[in-house]
């Protein structure tokens, strides 16, 4: 978990601090990063990859909604 948090924070941290909150899209991106970190730990688990794809798709849907609201 610590690796996932550090990776997510490196990507999104400045924007979160500036904005003052985490977006839904950033939440889905965190879940995707979590699966990537878990997958990098060595042992193959199919759900690391299938879940990552699903979280990326959910992030894309969320990002599209965020743009529509602007």
Residue pairs with C-beta under 8 A, 6 or more apart in sequence:
1 34
3 37
4 30
4 33
4 34
4 36
4 37
4 38
7 33
7 36
7 37
8 26
8 29
8 30
8 33
11 29
11 33
12 22
12 26
12 29
15 26
16 22
16 26
23 62
23 66
24 62
24 65
24 66
25 59
25 62
25 63
25 66
28 55
28 56
28 58
28 59
28 62
29 55
29 59
31 51
31 55
31 58
32 52
32 55
32 56
32 59
35 47
35 48
35 49
35 51
35 52
35 55
36 48
36 52
38 45
38 48
39 45
39 48
39 49
39 52
